[in-house]
Amino acid sequence: MSLYRIELDDTEIKLLLVAIRQVEHTFTIAEAQSVAGGEPLTADYQDVRESYQRLHRKLSTAGETNDSGKPYLIK
């Protein structure tokens, strides 16, 4: 796995966090629809979901803080 160092401003980090939450919301809907339809989830589904969750954790703990010194909370 390659590691990259890029500079992101606060707004870009917030945008990425919001996008990840939207993807997770889409996963939740797709999962509910699959269960309701009696269809199994594909084998790689959970791996992809976990990748998004890891990325979300990395971005949300990237050390970005607001004026009070506390991490940003994106809702």
C-alpha positions as CSV (number, residue, x, y, z in Angstrom):
1,M,0.0,0.0,0.0
2,S,1.3,3.4,-0.9
3,L,1.1,6.3,1.5
4,Y,0.5,9.8,0.2
5,R,0.8,13.1,1.9
6,I,-1.5,15.8,0.7
7,E,-2.5,19.1,2.3
8,L,-6.2,19.5,2.9
9,D,-7.9,22.5,4.4
10,D,-10.7,22.3,6.9
11,T,-13.4,22.6,4.3
12,E,-11.9,19.8,2.2
13,I,-11.8,17.5,5.2
14,K,-15.4,18.4,6.1
15,L,-16.5,17.7,2.5
16,L,-14.8,14.3,2.5
17,L,-16.3,13.4,5.9
18,V,-19.8,14.3,4.6
19,A,-19.3,12.3,1.4
20,I,-18.2,9.3,3.5
21,R,-21.3,9.6,5.7
22,Q,-23.5,9.7,2.5
23,V,-21.9,6.6,1.2
24,E,-22.5,4.8,4.6
25,H,-26.1,6.0,4.5
26,T,-26.4,4.5,1.0
27,F,-24.9,1.2,2.3
28,T,-27.5,1.1,5.1
29,I,-30.3,1.6,2.7
30,A,-29.0,-1.1,0.3
31,E,-28.5,-3.5,3.1
32,A,-32.0,-3.0,4.4
33,Q,-33.4,-3.5,0.9
34,S,-31.4,-6.7,0.4
35,V,-32.6,-8.1,3.7
36,A,-36.2,-7.2,2.9
37,G,-35.9,-8.8,-0.5
38,G,-34.3,-11.9,1.0
39,E,-31.1,-11.4,-1.0
40,P,-27.7,-12.0,0.5
41,L,-25.1,-9.3,0.6
42,T,-22.0,-9.8,-1.7
43,A,-18.9,-11.2,0.0
44,D,-16.9,-8.0,-0.5
45,Y,-19.6,-5.7,0.8
46,Q,-18.4,-5.6,4.4
47,D,-14.7,-5.1,3.3
48,V,-15.7,-2.0,1.3
49,R,-17.8,-0.7,4.2
50,E,-15.0,-1.2,6.6
51,S,-12.6,0.7,4.3
52,Y,-14.9,3.7,4.3
53,Q,-15.2,3.5,8.1
54,R,-11.4,3.4,8.4
55,L,-11.1,6.4,6.1
56,H,-13.7,8.3,8.2
57,R,-11.8,7.6,11.4
58,K,-8.5,8.8,9.8
59,L,-10.0,12.0,8.6
60,S,-12.0,12.7,11.7
61,T,-8.9,12.3,13.9
62,A,-6.5,14.1,11.5
63,G,-5.8,16.6,14.2
64,E,-8.0,19.3,12.8
65,T,-9.4,21.4,15.5
66,N,-11.7,24.4,15.8
67,D,-11.0,27.7,17.7
68,S,-11.8,26.0,21.0
69,G,-9.1,23.3,20.4
70,K,-11.7,20.6,20.1
71,P,-12.0,18.3,17.0
72,Y,-14.6,19.2,14.5
73,L,-17.8,17.2,14.7
74,I,-19.5,16.7,11.4
75,K,-23.2,15.8,11.6
